[in-house]
Each structure stands twice: as structure tokens, then as C-alpha cells.
Amino acid sequence: MIEGRYLGLDVGGTKIAVAVLDNGRLADLGARPVEKSGPEPLVAQIEAIVAESGDGVRAIGIGLPSVIEFATGRVRHTVNLPLQDVPLRSLLTERTGRPVFVENDASCAALAEAFEDGELVCAHLVMLTLGTGVGGGLVLDGRLYRGATGAAAELGHTVIGLDLSDGAPTPPGFPAPGSLEALAAGTELDRLAVRAAGRHPDSPLGRRLAEAGEVAGTDLVAFARQGDPVSLEALRILGERLGIGVANAINTLDPLEVVIGGGVSAAGELLLGPAREVAARYTLPGVGTRCTIRLARHGVHAGVLGAALIAAQEYHGAGAVTTAEGPA
């Protein structure tokens, strides 16, 4: 069980979610709009949130939708926040007088999914978050895996479908064509909805497009739940693409769990069913025999819980977090 009090912040493109992990129990402190006018106003906003959290906080964890150099807390790449090249960890450690740890938000969510009630329950886990893009996180031996520079694990940019008959084409940008993010993110679900509506004007999707002038992935999921075959077929396509990405993760890492989160995961088993079937076909026999593919259980709190857990792990160091069998 995790002992002590730790602050977690999940800084997204529109809001900052705040929570305190107190002796393994998460207390939600709400959310507020994120200050995006510049680096200094945003850093000052985070500093003020820490000050409001009160005494007794041992360390602070911050999750960002960005590529992070974990050792320094420098934001190496970001698109939604004014923090490019900002050494966030050193700045906030100096200003708050407390240890601060900065991590990618999908990695935070992965760590959260490996824990339940402050206890590590899955030591080997792969997380895929399907939202506007596709994020990824790896928990190996009970701790986040960050790679040589802290940039792991950008699983959304693994390639799952690409014509290489004439060699490798030069990608026009990122997400690259054929990548998991290009083929299975929420934006692609929107495109599948529009395509299906155009091909089947008499379907619920087609009628929605005619009436409203637009149709989205959320409409597709809603109609699929009602049993619309056109919507179910489009969701099957996305689910099978996801299944290829899941098979790649299982073949590479042999995890105990592959967890699917993010807004697209609201489709539930309508998405996971096709993903499981394809993942089973593309996983090498004998690999992943103990692996479960499931939906994320912590929902909107996964990022902020993971941020607080990172603060606890890094504050105490390896071996400080215990499981039912003993030290992690």
C-alpha cells in the first residue's frame, strides 16, 4: 500500500484535473480551464494549484499530452500546450519547494490501470488510449518503461498497414499513413462514419448526415448500439485495425494485460470483440497465453491517478510500492 500524500495534475488541452492520493485513496479536487496564453502563465497556474493543495504533500506528479524527457522534466514536443522546451520539472521544483515529476499522460493512465486501491495488481501492462490520437504506455515489472530518452511508448505510431511493394514511401507527416493512430483514432472513426453515411444514404448514419449536414463517430457508436448493421460494420473495421496493433504489442512484450482507454473505448465490446478476434489470429502461437484484453477501469480519473502514483513511486524509489506478494 502507498503511504503518504501526493498531488496529481492531468494537464490537457482544455483543462487541468487535480487530485490527491492520500495513503492509497484518491480524492478528486476538480478541474479548471487550462491557461494557454503562454509558458509563464501556465507554469504560474500550476504553481498556484500546488499552493492550494495544502500542507503534507510529499511530491507532485504532472501528466501532459507531450513527449517528455523524464530525467529533466523538459517538454521535448507538444502540440496543444505552450510548453515546448520548457524545463517544467526544475522550474516547479524550485518554485514549490517539493519534488516534481513530469510524465506523458498516456503513461500516467497506464500506471493507473496497473493499480487498484493503491496496490499494484498487474506488473506487465500495455495501455492504448484511443482519442483524437492514439497514445500508449508501458508498465514493465511494476514500473513505467520510458526508454533511453524518456520518449517510450508512442504506440500510436507503430505501423499496422502499409503497402511496401516498392519500398517504404516517405511519410508526409505524422501520424504517418498506415500507423495505428492514422487508422484507429477517433478522427478515423469520424471519417468511417462519413464514408458509411455516403455509401448508405438510407441508413441511420445516412439520414443523420442528410438532416444535420454532418455525422460523427459518436453517432456511429450510438447507432451501432441500437443494432444498425451499417454502423456495426464500420465499428468492426476500426476494431480489427486496433486488433493488429494489439497483436503487435502482445508479440513484442508478452504482457499480462492490454488495456484500451480513451473516448473511442466508449464503444465497449462492439470495439473490443473484433479487436480480440483479430489479435488472436495475429499473435504467434504460444505468445500472450496469459494476456487479457480489456477496457480501462479508471475512466476520466486514470490520468490524474497515474500522475499521483508516479509522484509516489519516484519519491520513494524502486521497491517502495508493495503488492499482495511483497515489494514491487
JOLIN-V349765 format. One record per helix or strand of 2 or more residues. SS is the DSSP state (hx for helix, st for strand). FROM is the first residue (numbers start at 0). TO is the last residue. Records with the same first field share a line. If there is no record, write none. Layout:
BEGIN
SS=FROM-TO + FROM-TO
END
This chain:
BEGIN
st=4-10 + 14-21 + 24-32 + 56-63 + 65-68 + 73-77 + 98-103 + 114-115 + 118-119 + 124-129 + 133-139 + 142-143 + 256-260 + 291-294 + 321-322 + 325-326
hx=38-51 + 87-95 + 104-113 + 154-156 + 179-183 + 185-198 + 203-211 + 216-224 + 228-252 + 262-266 + 268-281 + 298-315
END
